[in-house]
Each structure stands twice: as C-alpha cells, then as structure tokens.
Amino acid sequence: MTKYNFTDVPERLKTNAIKWQKVKEDPEIIPLWIADIDFQVFPEMTKALEEFAKTSVFGYDAPKESLYQAIQSWEKKQHQVTIDKEDIVLIEGVVPAISVALNAFTNKGDAVLINTPVYPPFARSVKLAERLLVTNSLVDQDGHFEIDFERLEKELVDNQVKLYIFCSPHNPGGRVWTKEEIIKVAELCRKHGVYLVSDEIHQDLALFGNEHHSLLSVDPDYQDFALVLTSATKTFNIAGTKNSFALIPNAKLRKAFKDAQLVNNQHEVSTLGFLATEIALRDGKAWLDELKTVLEMNINLLTQTLRTKTKIKVMKPEGTYLVWLDFSDYGIDHNELGRMIQEDAKLILNDGLTFGKEGEYHFRLNTATPTHLLEKALNRLVKVFPKI
C-alpha cells in the first residue's frame, strides 16, 4: 500500500514547466525528456514551503545549522560519507559548480576529459571555459556502459589532462559504477596528477539492488585531488529551488573552489533552496523509497515492452530514471528518427547527439512519470517502430 501519490500527473502547464512547453503547442505530446519528475513532492515539503510563504518576508537568508546537519546526516547514513560542516560548500547548482571547478583548478587551454556519451552541460561548460575538451568514449558491453581503462590512461597522458569530470551514477547510461571501477578511475588520476570532479547528483537513485559508492567513501587519500558535487534536486523534484553542494574535505582545494566561486559571484543560494534541501534530506526518505519502487516498475515495463515488440535496444539502467534507447537497427537517418518520434509518436525525448557523437541513432527517455502515461507513450513507440 502506497502512502504517496505516484498516479496522478500534476498540472505542469500552470507552472510553466520547461519539460511541458511543447504540450502547449500540441496537447497530444507526451514529454519524456528533461530530468524532471512528473510526481508531486511529499506533503512535508509542500507544508514547509507554505509556512515559509506565510512569513511574507523573502530577503537574504543565511543557511541554517540544521541544513548542514541534514546534509551530514544524509551523506553518512545513505552513502557512508563522513564530512565536517566546513567541508560543505553550498552553490546554486551542480552545473555552475562544474564551471567553478574548471576555473579553480585549470587554466585556459588546459585539457579536460569527460566520458561520452554524457550529460550535455559537461562538454558545454568545458568549451565555454576555453579549455581543451578530451572525450573518452564509453564501451557498450552487453547492454551497459564500461570504461576502457587502457584507452582512458592513454588519453589522460597523451593530452596532459588536468581535470576529469566523472559522472557517477552515469547519465544517460544509468551505470552505477562499482567500487572497483571508481578506484581505477581515482588511481589513474592520482598517478597522472589529474584533478577529479565527481558529479554524483543521481547518488540517491541506485536501483535494482545496485549500490552507489561515493568517491569520498572509497579512500580518504583521494580527497587530496578530488571533490564531489551533488544535490537533492533531481531526487526529490525540487530543481526549481536551486541548491546543490560540493563536498570538499581538502582545505586547499576548498579554498581554491570558494575563491573561484566568489570571483564569479556564485556564492549566494536561494533561500527556498536552503529550505527545500533540508526538508528533502530530513523528511524525504519514505517518499524516496516509494519513488524507487515506481521507477523500477516503470523501467521493467519499458524494457520488456520495447525488447519484445520493437527493434529498439534498451540499455536498462542500474540507477537514475533515465533510459538510453538505441534505434540503429531500423537503418533510419538520425534526424528522421527524431522527426518520427516527435511528429508520428508524439513524444519528446532527448536527442542522443547532444550527449556526444556516440549518441547517433540514440534518444534518452525519462521514466519518472505515472505508469499509465508511460504505457501510453510505449504503445506509440511500438506503433511507430514495430519489430517487423
């Protein structure tokens, strides 16, 4: 028996949600793209924000001690990461934090490595910072991504890479990297003097019995050259409140990060972000447990449907609510595939090419929506992309 509402679709159009903008143009469209959940937040979150609104004062706020305590408690209980209050650097988002890290630890022209395909702002941030982008292609091994560590080391050395932005869990592939894989990544960075920035924003969405291993929980020595970026926003559907946090136990790295943050005037965070993050980490565990059950059900439904009724290859995720779909067996031009998905199936998915050249013939689908809506979307894909 469920306690929370994962059945009804909230009225997203009234909130002017980015994800649902195309629906204004065509009511038949089902948007399954941007990493935004189509579920209501839990009641304690709504109540806390309503109580805040009743104060009728929306000026500058400093983060409360209780926010830091909530972050420390969550990281300890959920991810076996022990941190001091001073290790936590609050910032409005993980993507801004990546830009701060680039400015803190590299100079213009320095090489920065990412694994592709990957979340599009990684490459964008590197290019806008005028750094040299080095892409290390992940290997599709039996339906899930793996790292070619021999090639990774060669690319780190040949390009004199200064910083490596690592996506853990991985978006769009949904890989929850094993402890052994994370150690290999970190050891290569230590060996070759590379700063390691681990984007762990999907840390709380490991599924199907998989366990997320935070970089900071693996070996305390990695703190000398590594930091973790994370947030409650993706997990608890509070991205609009704007808050994330960097975990930087090393004092020297933390100072460099905070100095770069100040230079870019990125040291202020929304008061709603402070509040929503605290409530999420303090009161949201039961809601999250139910959410993960729904996500596993939806992902299983999608995997079974598309594997049996279409030629679409499904990379079943080990975590996140995002699924990487491969349409290459149809032999259809990538742009035409995109047209068919939007105009014939009436779906909005993420274009795989935005994640890197490896994304040709691929599209990303967001399963964080009520099951009945996902079923409707899958029926459309089956009709437009039949097996025979």
Secondary structure, 3 states (H helix, E strand, C coil): CCCCCCCCCCCCHHHCCHHHHHHHHCCCCEECCCCCCCCCCCHHHHHHHHHHHHCCCCCCCCCCHHHHHHHHHHHHHHHCCCCCHHHEEEECCHHHHHHHHHHHHCCCCCEEEEEECCCCHHHHHHHHCCCEEEEEECEEECCEEECCHHHHHHHHHHCCEEEEEEECCCCCCCCCCCHHHHHHHHHHHHHHCCEEEEECCCHHHECCCCCCCCHHHHCHHHHHCEEEEECCHHHHCCHHHCCEEEECCCHHHHHHHHHHHHHCCCCCCCHHHHHHHHHHHHHCHHHHHHHHHHHHHHHHHHHHHHHHHCCCEEECCCECCEEEEECHHHCCCHHHHHHHHHHHCCEECEEHHHHCHHHCCEEEEECCCCHHHHHHHHHHHHHHCCCC
